[in-house]
Amino acid sequence: MIVNVSFFAAVKDMMGTESMELSLDDEATIGELKQTLVEQNPALMELAEKSIFSVDQEYVSDEKQLYHGANVGFIPPVSGG
């Protein structure tokens, strides 16, 4: 299946893009998506563990099963002032 992943803040900078299409096995979960992204870019490991993920603008856990065409957000922790 193909999912659309949007990157925000530091993750967007690390990936060098705002979004990408990612091919995953059918019935993949957010946890498996995170693993795939870290395999492609090992520097994401720490951020992936601390980040929030969303599917269709709703926050989800690692166990959330994805579907073809899902819109996934990879939202790292941010600070500001």
N, C-alpha and C positions, 0 to 999 in steps of 0.2 A: 504494500500500500504506500501511497505518497501522502505525507503530511507537510503542512506549511509551518515553518518555525520562524517566529519573529524574535529578534534579539534587542535588548535594551541596555543602556548605560555601558558599563565596562565590558559586558559580553559582546555588545555590538562592536566596540573597538577591537577586541581580541579576534573576533571572527572576520572583521574587515567588511562587513555587510550588515544591512538591517534585517534581512530575511533570507531564507533559502528553502528549497523543497528537499525533503529527506525521504529516502526510500527505506521502509521498515518491513519486517515480517508481518503478515496478517495477525491481528489480535495482539500486537505489541503494546506495551504499557509505557507510561511516562518514565518509569525506572529504566526500561530498555532504551528509550530514546536518549536519556541522559548518558547511559553507557556508550551508545553509538557516538554521541557528540564528543565525549571524552576520548574515545579511541581515535577519532579524527583529529582532535586537538587536545593533547594531554594537559596543556596549561589551564584548561577549563575545570580540572578535577575539583579544586577547592571551591571555586565559585558554584559549580553545579550542586555541591552538597549543601551550600548555604542559601541557594536561590529558591524562589517560588516559581512554580509553573502553572500555567493556565491553559484551559482548553475552551475555546469559544468564549473567552473573557470571564471564565469562572475558575477560581483557584482550585487545584486538584492535588491529590496525593500521588506518590509514586506508583500506586496500584491501579490508577485510572487507565482503563483500556482505551486505546485510540482507535480511530476508524479512518478510512480513506477520505482525504480532503479536510481533516481536522486542522483547525488553526490553533497552533500551540504558541504560547508566550513564554520566553525564558527571561525571568525578571530577577536580576541579582539584587542583593541588599545595597541600598544607597545611603549616603549621609550628606548632609548639607548644613548650611548655616547662613 
